């Protein structure tokens, strides 16, 4: 999965903000980037596949 540099930077900032607000942990760019890479590599396909399935079911219902 490829994301633009700007989107990646926003996602890294969101991860840093989440950890600071929810866990009172200040993460650096490297740690946040590694967490983002993990989500992309290990979890993104599950969300994508669910989105495809939801779109399929929506269109199937509309056609029927």
C-alpha positions as CSV (number, residue, x, y, z in Angstrom):
1,X,0.0,0.0,0.0
2,X,1.4,3.3,-1.0
3,X,0.5,6.6,0.7
4,X,1.7,10.1,0.0
5,X,4.4,11.6,2.1
6,X,1.9,14.2,3.4
7,X,-0.7,11.5,4.4
8,X,2.1,9.4,6.1
9,X,3.2,12.4,8.1
10,X,-0.3,13.1,9.2
11,X,-0.8,9.5,10.2
12,X,2.5,9.6,12.2
13,X,1.4,12.7,14.0
14,X,-1.9,11.1,14.8
15,X,-0.2,8.1,16.3
16,X,2.1,10.3,18.4
17,X,-0.9,12.3,19.6
18,X,-2.9,9.1,20.4
19,X,0.0,7.7,22.5
20,X,0.5,10.9,24.3
21,X,-3.2,11.5,25.1
22,X,-4.2,7.9,25.8
23,X,-1.1,6.3,27.2
24,X,0.9,9.3,28.4
25,X,3.8,8.1,26.3
26,X,5.8,10.5,24.0
27,X,6.7,8.6,20.9
28,X,9.3,9.8,18.4
29,X,8.9,9.8,14.6
30,X,10.8,6.4,14.3
31,X,8.6,4.5,16.8
32,X,5.4,6.1,15.3
33,X,6.6,5.2,11.8
34,X,7.2,1.6,12.8
35,X,3.8,1.3,14.3
36,X,2.3,2.8,11.1
37,X,4.2,0.3,9.0
38,X,2.9,-2.6,11.2
39,X,-0.7,-1.4,10.7
40,X,-0.2,-1.1,7.0
41,X,1.5,-4.5,6.6
42,X,-0.5,-6.6,9.0
43,X,-4.0,-5.0,9.3
44,X,-4.8,-2.8,6.3
45,X,-5.8,-5.7,4.1
46,X,-8.4,-6.8,6.6
47,X,-10.1,-3.3,6.5
48,X,-9.8,-3.2,2.7
49,X,-11.4,-6.6,2.3
50,X,-14.2,-5.7,4.7
51,X,-14.8,-2.5,2.6
52,X,-15.0,-4.5,-0.6
53,X,-17.4,-7.0,1.0
54,X,-19.6,-4.1,2.3
55,X,-19.6,-2.4,-1.1
56,X,-20.5,-5.7,-2.8
57,X,-23.4,-6.4,-0.4
58,X,-24.6,-2.8,-0.8
59,X,-24.6,-3.0,-4.6
60,X,-26.2,-6.5,-4.5
61,X,-29.1,-5.2,-2.3
62,X,-29.6,-2.2,-4.6
63,X,-29.7,-4.4,-7.7
64,X,-32.2,-6.8,-6.2
